[in-house]
Amino acid sequence: MWRSLKAGSGKFLRYSISLTDLLSPFARGLFLAAVLVQPAMLCAAPQKLNATTSFDVFVSNLWIDAQKAGISRPIFDAAFAGLTPSPSILAHTKQQAEFVKPLWDYLDGAITPSRIQRGLQRGRDYAEALQRIQLDYGVDLYIVLSVWGMESNFGAFTGGESVIRALATLAHAGYRDDFFRNELLIALQILQQGHIESSAMKGSWAGAMGQTQFMPSSFLKYAIDYDGDGHKDIWTNVVDSLASCANFISQNGWNKDLPWGMEVILPKEFDVSAYDLQKSESFAQWSGRGVQRGDGEPLPIMGEASLYMPYGLKGPAFLLTANFKVIKTYNNSNYYALGVGLLSDRLAGAPPLKGQWPKQDKQLTKAETIELQSILARKGFDVGEADGRIGDRAQAAIRAYQRIIGLKADGYANPTLLDRMRKNP
């Protein structure tokens, strides 16, 4: 069934107009993206940890709010029995990357031959469930499969930390104000509802759980008991996990009539300076300008997309639809969303990218990128936070600066551009 779907109707579902790229889960984009050295907020604003209250007093005070939230004393006591803070989890909060991984390195690690092969096998194993979930939630089954692969390698790795211990450690330390304390109370509600035992509630160091890597608040909002056994199980139940993932994507605005995006080839005479890369235009307009799909298929007849060139004219170019932004609600990172989109294409049988990354170019270090952002900010350009990561706002600022000084406005931040800025700060 899977093979016929992939070879036949699967291609239609992927590319036809009738059905088609750190947390939201809010915390997924916030926390796990930093572990993967992706653009995210976790390391951008580290906070001073404050654990002046003893852990026992913290737990006693927590019980007051837990009781108000409907948590029973037996559930609460079982969750905290013998629990102590984890020094290794606290160490994660102090880690900051000195270098930002190039996009091609990230994609090479995310879309490996072994992951593609595992994804194809897991797709065959759960072909019937994936088709039903696609019909029920209107989300491309290959996107669901791809997110599952990106989050937990198709269920192979869901994190080995006790979620209660992780959240309690971070909440006791006062990390990110009350965020983790609130997530801890919600995790206790999940235990109270009987979906999982405390000992089996495993996840990442930041509390993201199961095969979908949901934070507890996202679990309450999006998790699905798809097989009807009375438990929303994203830890051991694959169909519950796949349906929960699809529900999250659907609830955040997935449009079943659009793809996530696609690689495109720009004509040689294409004037990138003439276009606002933050603005979406119709596929018909892009086609009229000579833009072609990288895989040789025609551009969609309906819908609109924006042009995305992460390395300017020196790397692959993409047209991205609104569905790319939907993927970013799962993890607020262009790296991640592009990884999901491209992995989903490969699982659907598409070829690798046609364009070549500028691997021969010297890349800016994180410190150099912060310097570039700071110079732009001093010149009055809106770069957002000078965090060493080139996001959409920073790239728009770079393009505006390039226009002023007479360069092709492709948004490519490189040492040559930085040197020019240093001479005229």
C-alpha positions in Angstrom: 0.0 0.0 0.0 2.8 2.4 0.9 4.7 1.7 -2.3 1.6 2.3 -4.5 0.8 5.5 -2.6 4.4 6.8 -3.0 4.7 5.8 -6.6 1.2 6.8 -7.7 -1.3 8.8 -5.8 1.3 10.0 -3.3 2.9 12.2 -5.9 -0.5 13.6 -6.7 -1.1 14.3 -3.0 2.3 16.0 -2.7 2.2 18.3 -5.7 -1.4 18.7 -6.9 -3.5 21.7 -6.0 -6.1 19.5 -4.3 -3.9 18.2 -1.5 -0.4 18.8 -0.6 8.6 23.6 4.7 13.9 26.2 17.3 9.4 25.0 20.2 3.9 26.6 19.0 4.7 23.9 20.7 6.0 27.3 22.0 8.8 25.7 23.9 9.9 23.5 21.1 11.2 26.4 19.1 12.5 28.0 22.3 14.5 25.2 23.7 15.3 22.2 21.4 16.4 24.5 18.5 19.2 25.7 20.7 20.4 22.2 21.3 20.5 21.7 17.5 22.3 25.0 17.0 19.4 26.4 15.2 18.0 30.0 15.3 16.0 30.2 18.5 15.6 32.2 21.6 17.0 29.9 24.3 20.6 31.1 24.2 19.8 34.6 23.0 18.9 35.8 26.5 20.3 33.6 29.2 19.0 34.4 32.6 20.7 34.4 36.0 19.5 31.3 37.9 18.0 31.9 41.3 17.6 28.9 43.6 17.8 30.5 47.0 14.8 28.5 48.2 15.6 24.9 49.1 14.1 22.2 46.8 12.0 20.8 49.6 10.5 24.3 50.2 9.9 24.7 46.5 8.0 21.4 46.3 5.9 22.3 49.4 5.0 25.7 47.8 4.2 24.0 44.5 1.7 21.7 46.2 -0.5 24.7 47.0 -0.9 25.5 43.4 -1.1 21.9 42.3 -3.9 21.3 44.7 -5.8 24.3 43.2 -5.2 22.8 39.8 -7.0 19.6 40.8 -3.9 17.4 41.5 -4.5 14.8 44.1 -2.0 14.3 46.9 -1.2 10.7 45.9 -0.3 11.8 42.3 1.7 14.7 43.6 3.6 12.6 46.2 4.3 9.8 43.7 5.7 12.3 41.2 8.1 13.9 43.7 9.1 10.8 45.7 12.9 10.8 46.0 13.2 13.6 43.4 16.2 15.9 43.5 17.4 18.6 41.1 19.6 17.5 38.2 23.0 19.3 37.9 23.3 18.1 34.2 20.0 19.8 33.3 21.2 23.1 34.9 24.4 22.7 32.9 22.3 22.8 29.7 21.0 26.2 30.5 24.5 27.7 30.5 25.6 26.2 27.2 25.9 28.7 24.3 27.2 27.9 20.9 30.3 29.8 19.7 29.5 29.0 16.1 26.4 28.8 14.1 26.2 25.7 12.0 25.9 26.4 8.3 22.5 25.4 6.9 24.0 22.7 4.6 25.7 21.1 7.6 22.3 21.1 9.4 20.5 19.6 6.4 23.2 17.0 5.9 22.7 15.8 9.5 18.9 16.0 9.2 18.4 14.3 5.8 20.7 11.4 5.9 20.4 8.3 3.7 19.7 6.2 6.8 17.0 8.6 8.0 15.4 8.5 4.5 15.5 4.7 4.5 14.1 4.4 8.1 11.4 6.9 7.1 10.4 4.9 4.1 10.2 1.7 6.2 8.2 3.4 9.0 5.9 4.9 6.3 5.2 1.4 5.0 4.6 0.1 8.5 2.0 2.8 9.2 0.7 3.5 5.7 -2.9 2.9 6.5 -2.8 5.1 9.6 -1.0 7.9 7.8 -3.6 7.9 5.0 -6.5 8.1 7.5 -4.7 10.8 9.5 -4.2 12.8 6.3 -7.9 12.6 5.5 -9.0 13.4 9.0 -6.7 16.4 9.5 -6.0 17.6 6.0 -2.2 17.6 6.5 0.1 16.0 4.0 1.1 12.6 5.3 4.7 13.1 4.2 4.9 16.3 6.3 3.6 14.4 9.3 6.1 11.6 8.7 8.9 14.1 8.3 8.2 15.9 11.5 8.1 12.6 13.3 11.5 11.8 11.8 13.0 15.2 12.7 11.6 15.2 16.3 12.4 11.6 17.4 14.0 9.8 14.4 10.6 8.1 13.9 10.2 7.2 17.5 13.7 5.8 18.0 14.8 8.6 20.4 12.4 10.5 22.6 14.7 11.6 25.4 15.7 9.8 28.6 15.1 12.5 31.2 12.3 12.4 33.7 10.0 15.2 32.6 9.0 16.0 36.1 12.6 16.1 37.3 13.6 18.3 34.3 10.8 20.8 34.8 11.2 20.8 38.6 14.9 21.5 38.3 14.4 24.4 35.9 11.5 25.8 37.8 13.3 25.6 41.1 16.2 27.4 39.6 13.9 30.2 38.4 15.0 29.7 34.8 12.9 31.7 32.4 10.7 33.1 35.1 7.5 31.1 35.6 7.5 29.3 32.3 8.8 26.0 33.6 6.8 26.2 36.8 3.6 26.4 34.8 4.7 23.6 32.5 5.4 21.5 35.6 1.9 22.1 36.9 0.5 21.1 33.5 2.6 17.9 33.5 1.1 17.0 36.9 -2.4 17.5 35.3 -1.4 15.0 32.6 -0.5 12.5 35.2 -3.7 13.2 37.1 -5.7 12.5 33.9 -4.0 9.1 33.7 -2.4 9.3 30.3 1.0 8.2 31.5 2.7 7.1 34.7 5.3 9.5 36.2 8.1 7.0 35.8 7.3 6.7 32.1 7.0 10.4 31.4 10.3 10.8 29.6 11.6 13.6 27.4 14.3 16.1 26.8 16.3 18.1 29.3 13.8 21.0 28.7 10.8 18.9 29.2 9.7 18.2 25.6 8.0 14.8 25.7 7.6 11.7 23.6 7.7 11.0 19.9 6.2 14.4 19.1 8.4 16.3 21.6 5.5 18.3 22.9 5.8 20.5 26.0 3.1 19.7 28.5 1.0 22.7 27.5 1.1 21.6 23.9 0.1 18.1 25.0 -3.0 19.4 26.6 -3.9 21.4 23.5 -3.0 19.1 20.7 -2.5 15.5 21.8 -5.0 13.0 20.4 -6.2 9.6 21.6 -6.5 8.4 18.0 -6.9 4.7 18.7 -9.6 5.3 21.4 -8.0 3.4 24.2 -8.6 6.2 26.7 -4.9 7.4 26.8 -3.2 10.2 24.8 0.1 8.3 24.5 2.8 10.2 22.6 5.5 8.0 24.2 4.8 4.5 23.0 1.8 4.7 20.7 2.7 5.6 17.1 -0.8 6.3 15.8 -1.5 8.7 18.7 1.8 10.4 18.1 1.2 10.8 14.3 -2.4 12.1 14.9 -1.2 14.5 17.6 1.5 15.8 15.2 -1.1 16.3 12.4 -3.5 17.9 14.8 -0.9 20.4 15.9 0.0 21.3 12.3 -3.7 21.5 11.3 -4.7 23.7 14.2 -1.9 26.1 13.4 -3.2 26.8 10.0 -2.0 24.2 7.5 -3.5 24.7 4.0 -4.1 21.4 2.3 -4.2 23.0 -1.1 -0.6 24.2 -0.9 2.8 22.5 -0.7 5.3 23.7 1.9 7.4 25.2 -0.9 9.9 24.0 -3.4 13.4 24.6 -4.8 13.4 26.9 -7.8 15.9 27.9 -10.4 16.2 31.6 -11.1 16.8 32.9 -14.6 20.2 34.4 -15.2 18.8 37.9 -15.8 16.7 37.8 -12.6 17.1 41.1 -10.7 16.9 40.1 -7.0 17.2 43.7 -5.9 13.7 44.5 -7.5 11.8 42.2 -5.1 10.7 42.3 -1.5 11.6 38.8 -0.3 9.3 39.1 2.6 6.2 39.6 0.4 4.3 36.7 -1.2 3.4 36.8 -4.8 1.4 34.4 -7.0 3.0 31.4 -8.5 1.7 32.7 -11.9 3.8 35.9 -11.3 6.9 33.9 -10.4 6.4 31.7 -13.5 6.0 34.8 -15.6 9.4 36.0 -14.5 11.0 32.8 -15.7 11.3 31.1 -12.3 11.2 27.3 -12.7 11.0 24.4 -10.2 14.3 22.7 -9.5 12.7 19.2 -10.1 11.5 20.2 -13.6 7.8 20.1 -12.6 5.6 23.1 -13.4 4.9 25.6 -10.7 1.5 25.3 -9.1 -1.3 27.1 -10.9 -2.9 28.6 -7.8 -1.5 30.0 -4.6 1.3 32.3 -3.7 4.8 32.1 -2.2 7.8 34.3 -1.2 11.3 33.9 -2.4 13.9 32.5 0.1 17.6 32.6 -0.6 19.4 31.7 2.6 22.8 32.3 1.0 21.7 34.8 -1.6 22.5 34.2 -5.2 25.3 31.8 -4.3 23.1 29.0 -3.0 19.8 27.2 -3.7 16.7 29.3 -3.9 13.2 28.4 -2.7 9.6 29.5 -3.1 7.9 29.2 0.3 4.2 29.2 0.9 2.3 30.0 4.1 2.6 26.4 5.1 6.3 27.0 5.7 5.4 29.4 8.5 3.0 26.7 9.9 5.9 24.3 10.2 7.8 27.0 12.0 5.1 27.1 14.7 6.4 23.6 15.6 10.0 24.9 15.9 10.6 28.6 15.1 13.6 28.0 12.9 14.1 28.4 9.1 16.7 25.6 9.3 14.1 23.3 10.9 11.2 24.1 8.6 13.4 23.7 5.5 14.7 20.4 6.9 11.1 19.2 7.4 10.0 20.3 3.9 13.0 18.8 2.1 12.9 15.5 4.1 9.2 15.2 3.3 10.0 15.6 -0.4 12.7 12.9 -0.3 10.3 10.5 1.5 7.7 11.2 -1.3 10.3 10.2 -3.9 11.7 13.7 -5.0 15.4 14.0 -6.0 18.0 15.8 -3.9 18.4 19.6 -4.3 19.7 20.7 -7.7 21.4 23.9 -6.4 24.8 23.8 -4.7 25.6 25.4 -1.4 28.6 27.8 -1.2 30.6 25.4 0.9 33.8 26.9 -0.4 33.0 30.4 1.0 34.4 31.4 4.4 31.4 31.8 6.7 31.0 34.4 9.4 31.5 33.3 13.0 28.8 34.0 15.6 30.9 36.9 16.9 31.3 38.3 13.4 27.6 38.0 12.7 26.8 39.9 15.9 29.2 42.6 14.8 27.5 42.8 11.4 24.1 43.0 13.0 25.4 45.7 15.5 26.8 47.9 12.6 23.5 47.6 10.8 21.6 48.6 13.9 23.8 51.6 14.4 23.0 52.6 10.8 19.3 52.6 11.7 18.4 49.2 10.2 16.0 46.9 12.0 17.9 43.7 12.6 15.9 42.5 15.6 18.2 41.2 18.3 21.9 41.1 17.6 22.1 37.4 18.4 24.6 36.0 15.8 21.9 34.4 13.7 20.6 35.8 10.4 16.9 35.6 10.5 14.3 37.1 8.2 14.6 40.6 9.8 18.4 40.6 9.6 18.4 39.4 6.0 15.9 42.2 5.1 18.2 44.7 6.7 21.2 43.4 4.8 19.3 43.7 1.5 18.3 47.3 2.3 22.0 48.1 3.1 23.2 46.4 -0.1 20.7 48.4 -2.2 22.1 51.7 -0.7 25.7 50.8 -1.5 24.9 49.5 -5.0 25.3 45.8 -4.4 22.9 43.1 -5.6 20.4 42.9 -2.7 20.5 39.1 -2.1 20.9 39.3 1.7 24.0 37.2 1.8 26.0 37.9 5.0 29.6 37.1 4.3 33.1 38.3 5.4 33.4 40.5 2.3 30.3 42.4 3.3 31.4 42.7 6.9 34.8 44.1 5.8 33.1 46.7 3.8 30.9 47.7 6.8 33.9 47.9 9.0 35.5 50.5 6.7 32.4 52.6 6.9 30.8 51.8 10.3 
